[in-house]
Amino acid sequence: MAAASTPARSSAHLSQPVRVVLRVRPFLSSEAASATAPCVSLLGCHPGGGVTVQLKDQHTSRSEQYKLDAFFRQEDSVSQIFDQEVRAVIPSIFEGINATVFAYGATGSGKTYTMQGTEDFPGLIPLAASTILALCTGTWCSVEISYYEVYMERCYDLLEPKAKEIMALDDKDGNMQLKGLSWVPVRSMEEFQELYSIGVQRRKVAHTGLNDVSSRSHAVLSLRVSSTDVVKGKLNLIDLAGSEDNKRTLNEGIRLQESSKINQSLFALSNVISALNKNEHRIPYRQSKLTRLLRDSLGGSSRTVMIACLPQTPIEKRNIVEETPGATPLERFNALGSNLKEALVQQYLDLLNVANKEELQQLKGIGARRAEYILELREDSPKPFKTLEDLGNIGLSSKQIRDILKKTATGIFK
């Protein structure tokens, strides 16, 4: 078995804002018969840390290169990812430093498997819980967990369901807190697994054109460590909903509304990651509910690991008779694949169609006057931005928008 291409961690790695690693999903049994050569390959490791990978479109032979912190091939297990990437951030929460680990990718790219796993092959969430509980054994430390989902920009408790959504309010430090969110003490993996499995069953999922069981929300499980009733730190483990191309999913009605909200929040998260890795002075946390909730665990002294999940083959359009012309594996890498600026377009357009004035003003290239004009356009048409060409109505060219999105992409990938 080939070893994961992961340079040894240095103090610089541990202190960088967001560590970005790539996991290539193994072929599914249904894909084995049509398996082709992988669309991603390792070009080299760098002495100072990081790897360079090449993503190749097998239909057009177009290829692009990206620098990442680590690369995990299809034969590398989730436990290897945990040992080499996640285990290192856990001690920090006992020192009062928050941490966040999340899987990011298109629908069907293996995010939920990476985070949740199976009974025989546990994912990052149960592996992290087991490690934290073991570290608390024989000490005065205790562990509590919360588990909630962000659905359509609203938060719902998955451990103790409430009649209504949980209210999100800013505390004195400007960090958003969920009022009434349950925190349940756990003393063993048996207790954790029972609570976690109940929460997973309550999460909102639905059938779409690309996935029989598609997550329609972002699920955030937090493990909080306390000692003598004083909270030390917490670890957020997040299974994000997948980015979707509505032209391919044929979403409509509530599925379309869900997809727009998902794409909006993923675009906001991309902007935050980009800004953090560029060491920008202003981080756009307020662009979505999810990034506002994670503000105390993204940036600053906190530690973050982003696992970009990529399928090796084109994601099948189940129940759709004809493939969309020109759709390639690279285009399906959503916000973390081939031509990232192209993949971010749908998320950007969705955000323009639903964001309020304050959120619009925070977007690069918009400003106060364009924000007001966008709101006027939406009074005449609920969704005035369907393609890049529609941006001409607010005085932006396709090239300007592509340049903006390219800057976001290069902020994620060095």
N, C-alpha and C positions, 0 to 999 in steps of 0.2 A: 504493500500500500504506500502510495506516495505521501510524503509529509506535506503539511500545509505550508504555503509560502508565506511565512510570517517572520520578519526580522525580529531579533531579540529586542524586547522593550527597553527603552532607556528612560531616564528621568524626564527627558523632553517629551517622550511619548505620553507619559503619565500626566504631564501638565498641559498638553495641548487641549484646546476647547472640545473638539469632537474627533474621535478616532473613527475613521471610515474603513470598513472592511467589506469584501465581496464574497458572497457564498453562491456557488453555482449549484442549483438543484439537480439531483440525480434524475435520470430518465424514469418516468412512470412506466408501469407495465403496459399501458395503452400506447406508449410512445416508442417502445422498444423496436417494433417492426419497422418503423420509419426513421429510426435514429440515424443522424448524420454526424459529421465531425463537429466538435464543439465550436460555438461561435465566439468563444472567449479563450484567450491563451496568455500565458505569462511570458513577458519579454525579459524581465530581469528584476533582481533585488538590488536595493541601493545601500551602500555602506552605512549611511547615516540613518537608515530606517525607511521603510516604504517599499512598494513594488510598483512596477509598471505593467499594465495589462493591455492587450489589444483586443478590441471587439470588431468582428468582421461580419459584414452582411453577405451571406452566402449567395444571395440572388444578384447583387450588383457588384460584389467584390470590394465595395467601399469599406474602409477600415479606419478606426480612430483609436488613439491611445489615451489612457488615463493613469494618473498616479494615485495609488491607494495606500493605506497603511498595511493591509494584508489581503491575501487571496486564498480562499478555500475552495478546492476542487470538489467535483461530485463525489469522490471517494472519501473525502474527509467528513467525519461524523460531527454531529452537533456538540457532543461532549468535548471534542477537540477545540471547537470554537469557544466553548465555555472555559476550558483550561487555559487557553492562550490569550483570550480577550476579556472575558467577564470576571473571572476569578480575581484578577488584579485590582478591580475597582471595589471589591467588597470590603476589604479592611478599612477603606476610607470612611465608610458610614459609621464605623465604631469610633472614629475620630471627629465626628460632627460634620462630615462632608457628604453632601447628597450626590447621588449618581443616577444616571438614566441609561438604559439599554433598550434599543428598539429595532424591530425588523421593518424594512422599508422596501417596497417593490410593487410590481403590477399584480393584479388579481391572478391567482394560480401560480405564483412564483415561489411558494414554499415558506411564506412568512409565519403562518400559524403553526406549521410543523416545527419550524426553527424555535419558536417561543414555547409552544405547548408540548410538542413531542407526542409520544405514545407511552403505554404502560411499560413496554419492553425497552424503548429508547426515549428516555425523558428529554424534554426540551430545556431551554435556558431558564425558564421560570421555575420548574421543580428543582433543577440543579442548583440554582441560586438559593432557593428556600432551604434546601437541605444543608448547604454550606453555611448559611447564616445561623441556622438553628444549632448546628454542630459547634460553631464558634461561641455560642452563648452557653453551652453546656458547662456547668461548674463555675459559672460567673454570676454576677448580680444583674446581668443584662437580660432583658425580656424582648419578645418580638410580637408585634401586632401587624395585621394586614388589612388593607382596604382594597376594594376591587370595584371599579366603576367604568362605565362606557360613555363616550362622547358621541351622541347620535344627533345628527341634524343641528349641531352646535348647542345641544342640551345635554346635561349630565344626569345619569341614572345610576343609583347604587345597585350593584349586582349581588351583594351579600345580604343586605336587608332592604328589599325593594320598598320604595315609598309610593304613596298614592300619586305624587307629582314629582317633577324633576327636582334635583337638588339645586339649591340656589348657590351661585358662585359670587363671592364678595371679596373685595380687596381688604387685606389687613393693614396694620399701621406701617408696614414696610413696603407696601405696594404690591405684595404678592397675592395672587388670587387663591382663596380658600373655599372649599366646598362645605357650606353650612349643613350640618346634619349627616355628613358622610360617616358611615359606621367604620370603626376600627376594632377588629376582633383579635383578641390575644390567641396565639398558637404556641403550643409547647412541644409538638412533635410533628413529624411528616404525615402521620395518619390524620391528625387534625387539619393540617394544611390541605392535604389532598381532598378531604371531604368538603371543605369550604370552597376550594378552588373549582372542583368539578361542578358544584352547584352553581357557582357564578358563571362558568362557561356555558352551561345549559340555558342560562337566562339571557345570554348575549343575542343581539338582533342579527339574524342571518336571513338570506333569501336566495332564490334561484335567479341567475342572470344568464345572458347569452354566452358568457365565458366561464361560468363556474356554477356547478350545481348547488354548492353551499357557500355563498359569498358573504363575508363579514360586511355588515352595513354600518359598522361603528368602529371607533378606535377604543380598544380595551386597555385600561391602565391598572396594573396590579402593583401596589406599593407595599414594601416591607419596611417597617419602621422599628428601629432599635432604640430601646430606652434603658437607662440604668438608674435605679432608685428614683423612679418617676420623672427623670429628666431625659427628654428626647435627645438622642445623639445625632443620628442622621437617618436617611431613608434611601432605598433603592427603588426606582420606578422601572418596571418591566412592561413594555408596551407592544401589543400586537396591533399594528396599524391596519386599517382597511386599505384595500388595494386601489391604486389609481386606475381609472377606467376611461376608455375611449368610447363615448356614447354612440359613435357611428358604428362601432363594432358590436357593442352589447345590445343595441336596439332598445336601450332603456327608454321607458316612457312613464308618465304619471309619477307615482311616489318613488319608483326606482330611479327616475331621472333626477328628481329633487335630491334624493340621497347621494347620488353620484356627484352632483354639482357641489354639495356641501363637503363631500369627501375630498374632491379635487381642490376645493378652495383651501381647506385646512392643510392639505399636503403641500400646496404651493407656499403657504405661509411658513410651514416648518422648513421647507427648502431655503427660504429667504433667511430664516434665523440661523440655520446651520452655515450658510454661506457667509453671513455677516460675522459669525463667531470665528470661523476659520480664517477670515480676512482681518481679524482684530479691529473691526469697525467700531467707532465710538458709540453709535446708536444701533441697538439691536431691535428689530421690529416684532417684539413679542405680542403686541396688541392686535396683530392681524387676524388671530383666530382664538377660539376658546381654548384649544389644546395647548398652544404655545404660551398663552397667559397662565394656564394652570401649571405648566412645567417651568415657569420662569425661575423658581428657586433651585431648579435642578439642571438647568441648561445654562452654561456660561459661568462666569465668575470662577470660584474655586471648585465648582462641581466637576464631575467627570462623566463623560458621555461616550457611548459606543453605538455607532450606527451600523447595522448589518444590512447591506444592500443585497437583496435576494434576486437571483436571475435564473429563469428557466433556460435550458439548453436548446429547446426547440420552440417553434411558434406555438403560442397558447391556442388550443383548438376553440373554435367558435361552436360550441355544442348547440345543437338544434338550429343552427344557421346553415342553410344549404350551401351558400356560395361564399368563399373567402373574399375579403375586401381586396381589390387589386392593389398591389404594391406593399401590402403589409408584410413586414419582415421581422425576424427575431430581434433585430436591434431597435426597431421602432416600438417593440413591446417591452423594452427595458424601462419604460415610463420615465420617472424622474431620476433614474440612476442607471442609465444605459447609454448606448451608442451616442447619438446626437442629442445630448441633454437639453439643449436650448429648444429643439423641436418638440421634445416630449413635454416640456413645461408649458407649451402654448395653450393646451386645453385647460390646464389649471388656472392660467392667467386670465383667460377669457371668462371662465366660470366666476372668478373672483370679481371681475369688473361688472358682471351681471347681478351680483347679490350684495356686494360690500356697501357699508354705509359711508357717509362723507368722510368721517375720520379715518376709516380704514383705507379709502381710496387715496387720500392725501399722503398716506404713508408709503404708497407704492412709488418706486422710482419711475420718473418720467411723467407722472400725473400732475401733482400739485393742486392747489386750491381751485383755480379756474377750471381746469379740466374735470375735477371732481364734481363741481356744480353742473357742468354741461352733461356729464354722464348721467347724473340723477335726472336731468331734464329729459334726456333720451329715453330713460327707463320708464318715464311717465307715459310716453307714447307707445313704447314696446317693452314688454316685460324682460325680454332678453335680446337687447340690440346687438350684442357681440357674439357672433357665431363663428367667424373666421378672422384671420389676421387682416384681411382686406377691410373689414368693418371698422378697424381702428383708424382708418383714414377719416372717419366722421368726427374724430376728436383731434385731428391734426397730427397723428402719429403714423409714420410709415412702417411697413413690415420690417424693414431693415433696422429701424430704431428699436422696435420691440425685440427682435432677435438679438440685438446687441445687449439689451437689458437682461434677457434671459441667459445669454451666454455668460455674463458676469456672475449670475447666480450659480450657473453650472461650475464655473472655474473656481468658485468659492468653496464648493463641496469637494471637488477633486482638485488636488494641488496643481 
